[in-house]
Amino acid sequence: MYSADNHVVAKYLALKERFAARESAMKLVNAVRRGDTDEAFAGKYSGEWPKPITANTIDVAARDLAEMLAPLPTFTCSSQNVASEPQRKQAEIRTMIVNNYVNQSSLQTQMFSGCDQLATYGYLPFVVEIDVEKKMPRIKLDNPMGAYYEKDRQGNITVYARRYEKTIGELCAEFPELSEHIRVEKKDWTGRLISAPDTAKLEVVYFSDANAFTLFLPERRNLTLRRIGNPLGRCPVVVAERKGLDDEVRGQFDDVVWVQLARDKFSALALEAATKAVEAPLAVPMDTQELALGPDAIVRSNTPEKIRRVPIEMPASAFSQDQVLANELRVGSRYPESRTGNMDASIVTGQGVKALNLGFDSQLKAYQSHLADALKRTLCMAFEMDEALWPNLEKSATWNDRGTPYNLKYTPSKHINGNHEVDVQYGLMAGLDPNRALVFGLQARSDKLISRDTLMRNLPMNVNVDQENAVIAIEELRDALGQGLAATAQSIPAMAQMGQDPLTVVTQIAQVIQDFRKGTPIEEAAIAAFTPPEPPPGMNPSEPAPATAGAPGSEPGSGGLPPGMEASGLPEGVAPGQAAMGPGGRPDLSYILSGLSAGGQPQMTANVVRRRPV
């Protein structure tokens, strides 16, 4: 048993004091989002309802913004020389390593809560932890509540502390060797040790700097639970911040919590006024002798027009105040009304709806810039940790991403080799809807403004570009093999005219079809079907096969082409690459045209033209 170093404890207490005001604002917003109005505004809220009676606009806006930000960007590693095949292979392996970090860390699932916390609290810590069991770095998005940090002039985190609470029972189960010191709370007047119950909670502090990772209990005389040396020599934490006019970090909803309180209080007062108006006393004239109450009651009076409820005078402007507060809440939180499907204006065009969402889209782009920078630095740090801790350990990983299987084997010192750069892109077409993104990408590529590789890396979906290009190349080669088989089938009539026996070709093509139907890849089926049989015993394989009788008018071995065949080996009238198409090799042509209208709307048309030779 030993206590944490004095400089660690002193630094933690200094950071806690420095972040006190920020943490107070975070607790306020957190209480409002939970609906704990009494806790957030003690002494200022006198409503009789246990929860607010108005929609929690701050919570709705934060969740909507987080769901829009949560999808992960594309992570790729580029080679310095794109023409070098070895460097391209190395870049592809590093790309797979990065995506393995992301997959094993469940980063996509963490992003939903992480983006919510970034917008609500103003900053989000990315912590690179050591996974001892799997021997790899793991990325964790920490809760900003209780997280304190210190930066140098370059913006790098030098000290990071995270405060949270755990029960004594949980701590004793995790650290049984220290259970006696964890349970002891104090001594009585006789000197007897008094143990705290297992349900009691203790403050736990995780402290990280360039020297070590320390876990200690401030309430147990800074009892150190664990201390591990830092192999990187720097704090493995990156913080994404939402900064404003000054260096102070502020959440997006810090200034609108009071507006939401005012709206909720006004709604409670309006409801109270309506209740009092309904339950107001009944005023009757002096000649009324009996007063009957309830439905279908009869009140006898010479002047029945004087029988009425006592009115409660309320100015008409009071009812419009709710709309004023609702509008202030939307403006302050930068949450357009169009996101909820309600629009006061008569908007009937797509441009009008887009104009209403411009402020929301600008928020997304700003947050994406902060997240892309933080993710890039975090993944670079994960590369560095992987190479520093397990340089010569051969690792393997298998996972499935969106239906695409990945199988990775690598050695950090060999495949990372000091190259820690990662490219994080939310897409060249980020902010565009899928139709406009596709049209823009196709037009830019047709005009040779961008390459196919760039277009694929910036598509609004996450794909492994190198592996996808390899799959495309395989598909094209398989299509070419199918074209060759089709050309062979179309040459059967010409072979018959030459007097050759077409049964061999027919049998080979039928064998390919049968093997392919059984699940054999077409390339393997073609190799098996077209492999020449073994020569009979006693025959020299180097001797040429006897010439086959040709068609009338041609001599065997003369080198002349058979009737109906061209020099390319295809039948007459069949263009290269069109052997499996319509009569004469003329296919059905499908023209796909894409463009943009004058108003910026995508236009895509498809025409089918059928041609026949005459």
BANU-20825 format. One record per residue: z negated, y negated, x negated of N, C-alpha, C, CB in turn; residue in one letter. Coordinates in steps of 0.05 Angstrom, whole numbers, plus 5000, padded with zeros to 4 digits. Glycine has a CB too. Layout:
BEGIN
ZYXZYXZYXZYXa;...
***
This chain:
BEGIN
500050244983500050005000500049754982497650005019m;501849574988501849314975503049114993503249334947y;502348854988503348635004505948524993501248415006s;507348395011509848265003509348044982511348155027a;511347984966511047784946510447514959513547764928d;508947354944508147094955510546914960506146954936n;512546924942514846744946516446834971516546734921h;516447094977517847195001516447095026517947505001v;513847115027512347025050512546725053509347105048v;512346575031512546285032515246195041511946165004a;517346325032520046255040520446315070522146405024k;519346535079519646605108518246395125518446885113y;515846325118514346125134515745855134511446095123l;516945785111518445525110520945535128519245465081a;522345755128524645785145523845785175526246035139l;521645915181520745925209520045645219518346105211k;518845485202518145215210520645045212516245085189e;522545085194525044925195526644985221526744985170r;526645235230528145305254526545285279529145595250f;524145165278522445155302523845015325519845025295a;524944775320526244625341528644775352527044345331a;530244895335532545045344531745285361534245135320r;529645415352528645655367527545575394526545805351e;526345335396525345245421527645195441523644985418s;529745075432532045035449533345295457534144855435a;533445495439534545755445532845895467534645925420m;530245875465528546005485528945875512525645975477k;529445615512529845475538532345575551530045175533l;534545585536537145685547536845975556539345645527v;535446135540535146415546533546445573533646555524n;531546285577529946305602531646225626527446135600a;533346025622535145935644537146145651536545675637v;538246275631540146485637538846725650541546575611r;536346785644534947005657534046925685532547085641r;534046665692533046575718530146535719533846775738g;528746525695525846475694525346175694524546615669d;525746045717525545755718522745655713526545655745t;520745805724517945715720517245725691516045895736d;518145925676517545945647518945725632518346215636e;521445655640522945455625522045175630525845485631a;521245125655520544855663517744845676522644735683f;515844935661513044945671512144655678511145075650a;511144625702510244365711512344185722508944225688g;514944255719517044085729518444205753519044035707k;517944455759519244595781517244685801520944835770y;517544595826515544645846516744805869514344385857s;518944945865520145095886518545335894522945185878g;518845425919517345655929518845915924516845625958e;521345895915522946135910522346245883525946075913w;522146515880521546625854523846605834520846925857p;526246585844528646555828530346325838530246815827k;532046205822533845995831535546085855535645885809p;536145905873537745975897540645885893536545855922i;541345785870544145705865545345895844544345415855t;547945905843549246075823548545985795552346075827a;548046175778547346115750549946065734545746355737n;550845815736553445735724553445775694554045455731t;551245725681551045755652551446045644548345655641i;550146235659550446515653553346615659548446685669d;554446525681557246605687559146505666558046495715v;558946245658560746135638560446275611560145835635a;557946335603557546465577558646755577554546475571a;558246895599559347175600562447175601558247315625r;563546985616566546975617567646905589567446765638d;566446705576567346635549567146865530565846385539l;564847015531564447235513566447455518561547345517a;567147515543569147725549571847645539569147775579e;572547395539575047305528575147315498575747025538m;572847275485572747275456572347555444570547095447l;571347745460570447995449572648165436569148155470a;575148175447577148345434577448285404579848305448p;577448495388577548455359580348365350576848725345l;580448225328583048145316584248385301582747905297p;586448335287587748535271586848515242590848505272t;586048735231585048745203587148885186582248885201f;588148745166590248865148589648775120593048775157t;590548945101590448885073593348885062588649085057c;594148665050596948635040597048695011597948355047s;599348785002599848834974600948584961601749074969s;600448554935601448314921604548334918600148294894q;605548564915608448604912609448774935609248734885n;610748654955611548804979613749004973612448615001v;615148964951617349154944616349394928619349004927a;613749384920612649614905611549814924610449514885s;612650054923611650264941608850354934613550504939e;608050384909605150454904603250244914604750494874p;603849994909602049784919601949774950602949514908q;604249834962604249844992602450065002607149865002r;602550294988600950524996597950454992601650774980k;597250324970594550244965593550054987594250114938q;595349864995594549675016594149815043596749455019a;595850015048595450175073592850325073597850375076e;592050435050589450575049587150385053589150725022i;587350145040585149955044585049855073585649705025r;587349835086587249765114585849975131590149725125t;586350225125585050445139582050445133586250715132m;581250375108578450365101577050145117578050315071i;578349915119577149695135576849775164578949445133v;578849895176578649975203576550205207581350065214n;576150355186573950555187571250425188574150745164n;570850205172568350055173567949955202568449825153y;570049835213569849725240569249935261572549575248v;570550165258570150385278567350505275572350595274n;566550565251563850685247561550495254563650785219q;562050245253559950045260559949985289560349785244s;561850095305562050035334562249735338559650145350s;563849605322564049315322565149205348565649215298l;566949345360568049255385565949235407570349435395q;564149435408562049425428560049205422560549695429t;559449155396557648945389558748665395556848965360q;561348645395562548375398562048255425565548395394m;561548415446561048305473558448145473561048525494f;556348265463553748125461553847915439551448315457s;555147975417555247785395556647525402556647905371g;558947535416560347295424558747145445563147365435c;557347285462555647155481553446995467554347355500d;552247115447550146975432551246745415548647165414q;553646775405554846555389555246305406557446635377l;556246345431556646115448554046005459558446195472a;552046175464549546085476547745955456548146315489t;547446075432545545975412546745815390544046215400y;549445835386550745665367551245795340549045425362g;550146035334550746175309550346465314548946065286y;551546625296551546915299551447045271553947025315l;549347185263549247315237550747585236546247355228p;552347615215553647875209552247995185556747835204f;550948215189549348335167550748595158546448395177v;551148625132552248865121549949035111554348805097v;549549265124547249435118548249685103545749525143e;546449825090546950065075546450305093545350085049i;548450455100548150705115547750935095550650755134d;545251005091544651215071545651485079541651225066v;545551545105546451805115549451845111545651835144e;551051655120553951685118555051575092555251545141k;553351455075554151345049556451145052554951575030k;556050945068558050745072556650485082560150845093m;557950255079556850015091557150005121558149765078p;555249885134555349865163554949575171553250045177r;556549475190556449195198554749175224559249075203i;552848995224551148955247551148665255548249055241k;551448615281551248345291548348295301553248295314l;546948135286544148085292543747885315542647995267d;541647915329540947715350539947455337538747835369n;541147235343540246985330537446905337542146755338p;536347005359533646935367531747055346532947035395m;530446885331528646985310529947025283527347235319g;532446935280533846965255533946695241536747085260a;533146695215533146445199534646495174530246355193y;535946285164537646315140537746055124540446415147y;538546085099538845855081541445885066536445835062e;542945665063545645675050545645505025547745575070k;547645575008548145404985550345204992548945574960d;551245054972553244844977555944954984553444674952r;556545204977559045324984558945465011559945524963q;556745455025556545575051555745875050559045555065g;555045975027554246255025551246285032554746364996n;550546495045547746535053546246645029547546745077i;544046505022542446584999539846725007541746334982t;538846655031536346775041536746815071533846595035v;535947055080536147115109533647255117538647285115y;532447175139530047295150530447345180527547115145a;529547565189529847635218527147735228531947865222r;526147605249523547665261523947805287521747415264r;522548025291522648165317519948305321524948365318y;519648425345517148555352517548855357515848425376e;515549015349515449305355512649385361516549465331k;512349595377509749685384508549845360509749875409t;505949865360504550005338505350295338501549975340i;505750415361506550685363509250735350506650785392g;511150555355513850575343513750555313515750375355e;512150365303511950325274510550565261510350065268l;508550675273507250905261509051155261504650975277c;510751175281512651405281514851365260514051425309a;515551115254517551065234516451065206518850795239e;513950985203512650985176509951125178512350685166f;510051395181507451545184505651515160508051835189p;506751475136505051465113503351205112506751475087e;504151005129502650755130501250715157504550525125l;501050925173500050905200497150795200500151175214s;495550885181492750795180492550495176491250935157e;494250385159494150095154495449945177495550025128h;497350065191498649935213496849905237501250075221i;495150115242493450115265491049935262492550405271r;489949915238487449755234487949465241486449785205v;486349365259486649085267484548905254486449065298e;482048995255479848835243477349005240479248585261k;475248885230472749025227470648885245471749015197k;468849055256466748935272464548835254465749135294d;462248755267460148635251458648835234458148495269w;459049095240457849305224459749395202457049545241t;462149285201464049375180465749605189462549445156g;465449705214467049925224469849825231465750055248r;471849985223474649905228475349945257476550075211l;476749755268477549765296480649785297476649505312i;481649995310484550045312485649925337485150345310s;487949815336489349705359490749925375491349485351a;491149895400492550095416495450115408492250035446p;496650355414499450395407501350215422500150685412d;500550115445502249945461502349655452501449955490t;500449585434500449315424502849265406497749255408a;503849015407506248955391505548795367508248795409k;507048845345506648705320509248565312505748895298l;508948345299511348195288512248335263510647895283e;514848405262516048525239518148335227517348805246v;518148305201519948115188521748265168518447895174v;524348235171526348335152527248095135528748475166y;526848125109527447905091529447995070524847795077f;531647845066533747925048534447685030536248035063s;534647745004535647534986537247684964533247374973d;537747544942539347664921537947884906540147444901a;535247904908533748104893533248364908531147984884n;532448344933531548584948531648544978528748664939a;531348764992531048775021528148855027533148965035f;526748685041523848725045523248735075522148515031t;521548925083520648945110517648935110521749205125l;516348735123513448715121512348615148512648525099f;509648645150508248575175506448335169506548815185l;507048095178505347865173502547895185506647615184p;502248035207499648055221497848265208500048115250e;498848405188497248605174497148535144498448895177r;496448275140496248175112498748225096493748305098r;501048175110503748205097504148475085504047985075n;503348685100503648955092506649025089502349155111l;507549115066510349175061510849465071510949155030t;512749485089513549745100515749875083514549715128l;517549705072519749815056520849595038521949935074r;521549665014522849474996524949614980520749334977r;527449524981529649644967531049434950531649774987i;531749494926533149304909535949244919533349414881g;536849004915539548924925541648984903539548624932n;543349174908545349244887547549044884546549514893p;547948874905550148674903549448424887550948594931l;546848364886546048124872546447874888547648104846g;546947904913547147674932546547764960549947534931r;545747584977544947655004547347745020543547405018c;547247995031549548105045549648015074549548405044p;549647765079549647655107551647425108546747555115v;553147415130554947205136554247095164558047295134v;554246835167553546705192555846545203550946535189v;556746605227558746445241557246225256560546615260a;557945975251556545745263558445575281555345565241e;557245465301558645275319557445005313558345355349r;558644855295557644595287558944375304558144545257k;557544145304558443915319558743675302556643855342g;557643455311557943205297556443205270556842975314l;554143335269552543345245552243635236549843205248d;550443675217550043955207548244115225548843935180d;547143995246545444145264547044335281543743955282e;546144585283547444785299546344765327546945075287v;548244745347547444715375549044915391547944425384r;547745025412549045195431550745035450547045365446g;552645175463554445035481553044935506556745215488q;550845055513549544995539546844855535549245245555f;546344755511543744625507543244385525543444545477d;545344235530545043975544545443995574546943775532d;546044235584546644255613544444415628549344375618v;542444505614540344655627538844485647538344775607v;538544225641537144045659538843985683536343785645w;541443975680543243935703543044175722546143895693v;542944415711542744645728540044645742543044905712q;537844555728535244535742535344335764533044455721l;536644105759536843895780538443995804538143645769a;540544145799542144255822540544455838544744375811r;539044625824537444825838535244695854536345035818d;533944495842531844355856532944205880530344165838k;535244085877536443945900537244135922538943785891f;538244365915538944565935536444665950540344805922s;534144695935531644765948530744555967529544825927a;531044295960530244075977532044066002530343815962l;534644115998536444116021535844336040539444136011a;535144566029534344796046531744736061534145046030l;529944606047527444526060527844326082525444416039e;529744136078530343936098531644066122532243716087a;533344256118534644396140532544556155536844586130a;530644686141528544836155526844656172526844986135t;526044426161524444236176525944116200523444006158k;528544086197530143976220530244176242532943906211a;530444436236530444646257527744676269531444906245v;525644656253522944696263521444436270521244846242e;523044226274521843966281520543986309523943736280a;518443826314517143826341519143736363514643646341p;518543826387520243756410519143516425520344006430l;520743316429519943066443520843086472521142816429a;518943056491519643076520518542826534518243336532v;519742746556518842516572516042566584520842446594p;514842346595512042366605511842526631511042086610m;514142556645513942706671513943006667516142616689d;514343106643514343396638511543506640515643466611t;511043686659508443796663508044066648507943846693q;510244226647510044476634512244496612510344706654e;511644626590513544646568513844946561512544486542l;516245046567516845326562518345346536518445456585a;517645546519518945576493520345846493516945556470l;522345876475523746126472526546106483522246346486g;528146316480530946316490530946306521532446556480p;532946156532533346126561530945996575533946396573d;529345846560527045716572528045476589525045616550a;526445416610527145196629525044986627527445306658i;525844746622524044516620524844326643524244366592v;523044266661523644096684522843806677522044196709r;524743626682524243346677526243176693524443276646s;525342926701527142746715529142626696525542526729n;528542626670530342506650530842716628529142246637t;532442926634532743146614534243046589534343366626p;535642826590537042736567535142636545538942516574e;532642596552530742506532529342736517528642336545k;529942986526528743216513530343276488528643466533i;529043276465530543316439528543376417532143066432r;529643476395528043506371527643236357529343706351r;525343206344524842966329526642966304521842936320v;528542786301530442796279529242716252532842606285p;530342846231529542776204531942616192528943026187i;531442376186533642196176534142266146532841896179e;536642346141537542396113540142246109537742696107m;540342096087542941956082545142156077542641766059p;547542086085549842266081550442296051552342156095a;549842096035550342116006548742335993549841855992s;546542416006544842625993546242885992542242646008a;547942946013549343206013551543215993550343256041f;552642985985554842985965553743015937556442725968s;551042985934549942995907550243275896546942915908q;550143485913550443755902553143785889550143955925d;555243675901557943695888558043545863560043595908q;556643315861556643155837555243315814555142885841v;553043445821551543595800553243835791548843685811l;554543975811556244195803558544115785557444335829a;559643885790561843785772560743715745563243545785n;558443595744557243525718556543785702554643365722e;555743995716555144245703557644375691553744435722l;559844355705562344475695563344305671564444485717r;563144045673564043875651562343915626564043575659v;559743925630557943955607558244225593555143915616g;558744435609559044695597561944755590558044915616s;563744575595566644605589567744855602567044615558r;567044895627567945125642569545035666565445305651y;572145065665573844955687573445115713576844965679p;573844975735573445105761575645315766573544895783e;577945285753580045485757579245765748582545395743s;577245785729576346045720575046215742574446015696r;573946075762572646215784574546255808570246065793t;577046155805579046175827578845955847578646435841g;577145755843576945535862578145285849573945485869n;580045165863581244915853581444715877584144975842m;580344475872580444275893583244165897578544045886d;584744155875587444035876589344245888588443945849a;591544145899593644315910595544395888595144175934s;594744585873596344675850598044905858594544745826i;600644885855602445105863604145195840604145015886v;604045065817605745145795604045255772607344905785t;605345425756603945545733603145335713605645755720g;604745125710604044915691601444775699606344715688q;601044735725598644605734596144775728598744545764g;596345035733594145205727593545215697594645495737v;595745215681595345215652594044955643598145245638k;594744725656593544475649590544475655594844245664a;589744605676586844615683585344785663586544735711l;586644975650585345155631585645065602586445435634n;586744835597587244745569584544725554588744485569l;582544605567579944585553578744845547578044425570g;579045045565577945305560579445445537578045475585f;582045415537583645545516582945425488586645505521d;582445165487581745045461579145145451581644735464s;577245205469574745335461575245605448572845355484q;576945765461577546025451578646015423579446175469l;580545835418581745805392579745725371584145615393k;577945535378575945445359573945675352574345205371a;573045815372571246045367572646265351570146155393y;575146315357576646515342576946445313579446555354q;577146195307577346105279574746165264577945805277s;572446105278569846165265569446455262567546045283h;570146615282569746905281571547035260570247035308l;574046945258575847055238574847005210578746935241a;573846765204572846705178570346875172572146405175d;568546905191566147065187566847365183564147035210a;568647465199569447745197570847805170571247835220l;572447615161573747645135571747665112575747415130k;569847485112567847485090566047735092566147235091r;565447815117563748055121565148305110563048085150t;567648345117569148575108569548575078571848595123l;570048345066570148325037567548415024570848035028c;565348345037562748425026562248725030560448265040m;563348835052563149125056564749275035564149205084a;567149175028568649295006567049294980571349135002f;565849064974564249034950561849224949563348744947e;560449254972558249434973559049724970556649394999m;561249804983562250074981562950144952564650114999d;564249964938565050024911562650014892567149824901e;560649844898558349824880556350064883556849564886a;556050164907554050374911555150654908552850354939l;557650704916558850974915561650964902559051104943w;561750884877564450834864566051084861564050704837p;564851314855566351554848566051774870565551664821n;564951704892564551904913567051924931562051834930l;568152154933570452194950569552214979572152454942e;570652054996569852035024572152115043568851755031k;571452205066573452275086572452185113574052575087s;574252105130573552005157575952075176572951705158a;575252155200577252215220576352085246577552525224t;578151935258577451805284580051755299576051535279w;579751675324582051635342581751355354582051845365n;583851195350583850925360586250885378583950715336d;585650845404587650795425589851015425588950525420r;588951265422590751485423592051555396592851425442g;591651395375592751445349590751575331593851185337t;591151825322589251955304589451845276589652255305p;587151825262587151735235585551935218585851445232y;586552005195585152175176585252045149586452465175n;582851975139582651805115581051955094581251535121l;582051955069580652065046581051855024581752345037k;578851765012579051564991576651574973579251285004y;577051464949574951414929574751114924575451574903t;572450994928572350694926573350584900569450614930p;572550704877573450584852576450614847571950724829s;577650804860580550854856582150694876581151154859k;581350694901583050584922582350294929582850744947h;579850214925579149934928579649784902576149904936i;578649884880579349794853579049484850582149874846n;576949374860576449094857577948904875577049014829g;579749014892581248844911579748844937584248954915n;578348624943576648604966577748424987573848514958h;580248344985581448155004582248295029583848004991e;581648165052582348265079583548035095579848385093v;585648095109586947895126586147945155590047895122d;584847745167583947765195585547565212580847705197v;587147675230588947515246588447565276591847565239q;587947345291587847365320590647355332586147145332y;592647325315595447345325596847075323595447445353g;599447095314601146855314601546755342603846925301l;601346935361601846855389599246845405603747055402m;597046795391594446775405594546535424592146755385a;593546565448593546355468595846375487593546095454g;597946525480600246565498599746815515602846585482l;600846805540600647045556602647245545601246975586d;602347505552604047715540607047665544603347975552p;607947565566610747515570611847305550611347425599n;610447075549611346875530611146965501609746615534r;609047115495608647215468611047395460606047365465a;611847575478614047755472616647605469614347965493l;617147415487619647255485619747095459619947075509v;617446965453617346805429617846975404614746655427f;616547205403616847375380619647485376614947615382g;620947565398623647665396625547445388624547775423l;625247205398626946985391626546905361626446745409q;624046895352623646825324624747035305620546795319a;624547295313625647505295628647505296624547775304r;629947455320632847455321634047235305633747445350s;632547015302633546785286632646805257632546525298d;631447035250630547095223628446895213632847095204k;626846795232624546625224622246785214623746445247l;621947025225619847215217621047485213617447215238i;619547655199620447935195619348115217619648035167s;620348355218619248555237616348615231620948805237r;615648625205612948685197611048465207612748705167d;611848205204610247985214609847995244611447715205t;612048055258611948065287609948285296614648105299l;610148515283608348735291605448675285609148995277m;604948535263602148465256600948255275602048365228r;602648105289601647895306602047955336603047635300n;602748205342602948285370600148265383604048565373l;600048215410597448205424596248475428597748065450p;596248645408594948905408594448995380596649115424m;592549165376591749255349593249505341588749295348n;595049485322596549725312596449735282599549715322v;596649975271596850015243599749985236595650295234n;600449755224603349685221604649885202603549405210v;603449955180604750135161605150415173603050165136d;603150515187603450775200605450765223600750875210q;605550545237607450515259610250505249606850265276e;610750375226613350365214614250645205613450175191n;612350805194612951075187613751245211610551205172a;612251215233612951365257615651285268610751315279v;616351025267618950935276621151055259619150625275i;620751055232622751175215623151475221621951145185a;620951615227621251905234622751935260618452035236i;622151765279623551775305626551725301622451575325e;627251535285630151475280631551705267630451215264e;630151825247631352055234631652295253629752145209l;629752335270629952545290632252485310627352575306r;632552235317634852165335637452225320634651875343d;637552155294640052205279640552515278639852095251a;638452675274638852965274639853055301636153105267l;638752945323639753015349642652945353638152885370g;643452705342646252625343648052825328646652345331q;647052925305648553115290648953375305647253175263g;646853475319647053715335649053675358644353795346l;648853435370650753375392653653365382650053115406a;654053255358656753245347657753535341656853075322a;655953705332656653975327657554115353654354135313t;656054065375656754185400659454085410654554125421a;660053835406662653725415664953825398662553425415q;664453935375666554045358667354325365665854025329s;665954455385666454725393669354765403664554825414i;670354585421673254615429675154605406673954395449p;674754435387676554425364676454675348675954185346a;674154795345673855045331675355275345670955125327m;675155265372676655475387679655445384675855455417a;680655195383683455145379684355245352684154855382q;682655235332683355335306683155635303681555205285m;682255765324681956055323679356155312684156175307g;677455965307674856045298673056145320673555815283q;671156305313669256405333666956205337668156685325d;666756075360664555875364661955995371665355675386p;661756265372659256385381656956325361659656685383l;657656305335655456245316654255975321656656265287t;655955775325654855505330653355495356657255295331v;654455625377653055625403650355765400654755775424v;650155985385647656125381645655955366648156385366t;646655805346644855635330643655415347646255525306q;645355275363644355055379642455165401646754915393i;643155395412641255515432638655585420642555765445a;638655685395636155745381634455495376636755885354q;635855275369634355015366633054935392636254795356v;634454965414633354885440630955055447635554905462i;631155325443628955505449626455445432629855795445q;626855395406624555335389623355065396625455335360d;625054875404623954615411622354625436626354415414f;623154795455621654825480618954965475623354985501r;618755115454616255245447614355065432616755495431k;615154825426613454635413614054595383610654715415g;616154725373616854685345618254425341618654925335t;617554255322618954005317621954055313617853855293p;623553865321626453905320627553945292627853675333i;626253815272627253855245626654135235625853655226e;624354255242623754525234625554725248620754585238e;626054675274627754855290630654845279627754765319a;631554615270634354595259634554745233635154305256a;632454715216632454855190632555165195630054785173i;630955255213630755545218633355655230628455615237a;634755495247637155595261639555585243637655435286a;639755375226642155335210641955445181642855045209f;639655575175639455705148641355945147636555785142t;643155955128645156175127643656435122647256125105p;644656655134643356915130643657015102644557115150p;641957195095642057315068644657475065639557495063e;646057455041648557615038647957915038649957525011p;649858065047649558355047649158465019651858495061p;647858695016647458814990650058874975645759074992p;650158804950652558854934654458624933653959094944g;653958414949655758184949654557964932656258084978m;656357834916655457614898655257364915657457584875n;652857234917652556994934654356764924649756904934p;655156764898656856544888659756564896656656534858s;660656794906663456824914663856674940664257114917e;666156534943666656384968667156574990669056194964p;666456495014666856655038669856665044665256555062a;670756885056673656895063674356685083674257175074p;676856575079677756365097678156475125680456245086a;677656305144677956375172680656285181675756245189t;681756445199684456375209684356115224685556595227a;686355945217686455685230688155695255687555485211g;688355455267689855435291692855435285689155175306a;694455485305697355475300698255205289698955535325p;699855215268700854965256699254875233700854745277g;697055015226695354935203694855185187692754795211s;694855165161694355385143691555375133696355385120e;690255615131687555615121687455525092686355895123p;685455365086685055265059686955045051685455485039g;688654945070690454735063689154465061692754715083s;686654445072685254185072685954005095685854035046g;687654085112688353915135686253915156691054005147g;686053705172684053685193684953835218683453395201l;683253975232683954105256684753905277681754295266p;686253995297687053815319684553705333688853955338p;684653445340682553315355680153225338681553505376g;680353265311678053185294678952955276677153425276m;676952775271677452545253676252605225676252285264e;676852435206675852475179672852465178677052275160a;671552325197668652315197667352575206667752085214s;668952765216667853015226667153005256665353075211g;667652775268667152745297669752785312665952475303l;669552865338671952875354673252605357671352985382p;675852605363677352355366676152185388680352405371e;675951925383674951735403671951715404675851815429g;670451855387667551845387666651675363666252135385v;665251465368664351285347661851405333663651005357a;661451345307659051455294656551365308659051355264p;654651555311652151505325652351525355651251235318g;654651605366655051625395655951895404656951405405q;655352095388656352365393655152485419655852555370a;652752395426651352515449651652335473648452555443a;653452145472653751955495656052035513654151675484m;656951845529658851905550661551975540659051675568g;663552015559666252085551667451895531668052105575p;668652005510669751835489667751705472671451625501g;665251785474663051655458662351385468663951635430g;663251315492662551045502660051065520664950925518r;657850955512655350985527655150775549652950965508p;653150815566652350605584650850395568650550715607d;651750145569650549935552648649775569652749745541l;646249745558644149585572643649335556641549745575s;644349105568643948845554641248725563646348655560y;639548675544636948555550636948275538634548725540i;636748075554636847795545634147665550639147635559l;633147515531630547375535630947085528628347505517s;629346915542629546635536627346495551632246525545g;627246235548625346055561626745855578623445925541l;625645795601626845595618626045315608625945625648s;627145105621626544835612623644765616628244635627a;622344905636619544855641617645035624618944905669g;618845195606617145365589616545645601614645235583g;617845715623617345975635619046185621617845965665q;617946425617619546645604621646755624617746875594p;624046805614626146915630627247165616628346715636q;627147395629628147635617629847775637625747825607m;632347835630634247965648635348215635636547775657t;636048415651637248665640639648735657635148895641a;641948775644644448855657645449115646646648635653n;646449285663647549545655650549535660646149775671v;652149605640655149615641656049895635656449405622v;657650005653658750275648661750255643658150465673r;662750385623665550375615666750655614665850225588r;669250675621670650925618673350875604671151055646r;674151055587676751015574679051065594677051215550p;681250905591683550925609685951015592684050665624v;
***
